[in-house]
Structures are given as C-alpha cells and as structure tokens.
C-alpha cells in the first residue's frame, strides 16, 4: 500500500507542473449504537485528476478505511475489525456550467478489498455517479480555484477540491 500512496504522490506532483490538474478528496467518520451493539468506521479518500478540456477530466480516488463492530450475544461481546482498501479511476463529463455551480457525471469502475475478522472479500463496481461542484475563485490574479462539491446517490459524500 505504501507503493500506491507513493505513486499517487508522484502523480500529484507531476500534475502541479500543469494548470490542468486538481487534487481533493474526502474524510469520513460514522458511529452507530443499537441494542448494546455498536459500529464505528472512518475513511480517507484522496483524489487526483486532470482536466483534459473544459468538459472532460480523468481522475483517480485511492482510499483506506477501518472500522470496529461490537456485537453482544448471550451476554458475551464479540469484536470484529474491518479494514478496507479501495481504488477507483473515473472519467468526468461536465455538461452544465453555471456561474458558480457545475453539474458533472463520473463514469468509472472501482475495486475494493475488505478484511472483516477472518473473512476477506473483493468487490468490483462500475457505474455512473452524478455530482454538483460549487466553484469559488481564490483572491488574486491567478486562475486557481477552490471547489466544494457533493455527490448524489445511495449515499451522500462531501469533499474538497483544489484546482491549480
């Protein structure tokens, strides 16, 4: 996994040499308790991308997460740890560009490796994911922008992007 993060860092540094790149990502945390049981998870999902032109971009999300699941059965507490690694390349099309908001759709696939206690599983996914991107210019004469966006779907995620 260290090699993947090193590769992502090198790719990100290469993108900074060109004004077409962007970096971003998201952090996640959730905790739930019910009937003496509890589940706590966190994740980090850094993202890098490259704008091919005004409408099209390509990007990559690499993520890692961990969780703990405590279950009570017959007065005994069982604890399972969950570890997840994910990688998701995508192509982004932005058909709607308004003054401060862009509407885009990501098409791509993803791979996720999950280890839950003694169980290991591999998950493959593909599909389309719509999103909304709010653009605000940094103060100054350069073309750098910062963005705050969210994705719509069966789950909602929030993240930050920095265009350079």
N, C-alpha and C positions, 0 to 999 in steps of 0.2 A: 504494500500500500504506500510505503514511503516513495517508491519509484513513481507511482501515479501522481502523487502530490508534487514531486519534483518536476515531472513532465508538465503538469498544469502550470507551475510557477514559471518555467522556461517559456511556455507558450504565452503566458500573460505578459512577460517581459518583452517578448517579440512583438506583441500587439501594441505595446506602448510606443513603439517607434513609428506607428502609423495612426493617423487620426480616425481611422475607421473602427477601432476596437472598443469594446466595453467589458467591464467586469461587474460582478454583482453577486447576488446570492441571497440566501435566507438562513435564518436560525429558527429552530422550533423547539418548543417545550410543551408537554402536556402531562397532567396528573389527574387520576380519577380514583375515587374510593367508592365502594359499594358493598354492603353486607359483610364488612370485615375484610374484604379483598381490596387490593389496590394495584394500580398500574401507573408507572412513571416512565416517560420516554423523552429523549432530546435528540436533536439532529442538527447538523451543519451541512449546508449545500452551496459551496462556492460555484460561481458560474463565470465563464469567459465566452466572448463572442466577437464576431467580426461582421461589420456591415458591408455587404457586397455592393449595394447601392441604396437608394432611398427606400426601396420596397422590400428588399431581401437581405437576410442575415443568416449566418450559421453560428451555432454555439454548442457548448458542452457544459453539462452540470455533473459534478462529481460530489458524492455525498457520503456521510458516515453518520450513524446514529447508534444509540444504546438505550436500553430500557430495562426495567425490573418489574416483574409481575409476582405479586404475593397473593397466594390463594389459601384460604382456610378450609380444611376438610376434616370433619370429625375431630375438631379441637386441635389439629396439627396445622402448622403453617408451612407451606411449600413456597420456595422462592426460585424463580427461573430468571435468568438473564438473557436478554436479546441483544444481538449485535447485527447491524445491517450495513452493507456497503452497496452503493448504487452509482451507476454511470449512465448518462442519458444524452447522446448527441441529438441535435434538432436542426431543422430549417425553419426560419421565421419569415412569414409574409405579413406585411403591414398595409392592408388595403385602405384604411381610413386614417387620415391625418388631419386633426383639427388644430386649433390654435395652441392649446396646452395639453391635449389628450390624443394619444394614438391607440387605435384598436388593432390588435395583431392576432395571428393564429400560428401556433407552433405545431409542426408535424415532425414526429420522430419516433424513436424507439428507445427502450431502456432495458437495462439488466440490473437485477438486484439479487444479492446474495445475503441470505438471512440465516443466522445461527441462533436457535432458541433452545437453550438447555442442551440436550444431546441431539436434537433434530437440526439438520442442515437442509436448506432448500434454495433453489434457484428460480427466479421469476423473470420472465421475459414479458415485455409490454410494448405496445405500439398504439399510435392514435394521434388525434388532433386535440389541441388544448387552446382555447381562446384566452385572450388577456387584454388588459387595459393598462396603458402606460401614461402616467402624468409627467410631462416634461417641464422643467424649470431651468432657465439659464443661470449659470453662476455669474456673479458680478465680474465685470472685466471685459476686455476686448477680444478674448479668445472665443472659440466655438465650443468649448467644453460645456457639457450639460450634466445635470444630475436628474435622475428619474426615480419616481416611486411607483411601483406597479403592484397589481394583484392579478391572480389567475382565477378564473371561474371554472367550476367543475364540481365533482362529487365532494371535493374538499377545497377550501379556500386557503391560499398561501400568500404571504406578503414578503416582499423582498426589496432590496435597493440595488440600483444600477448606477454606474458612473461611466459616462461616455467621454472618451478622450480623443 
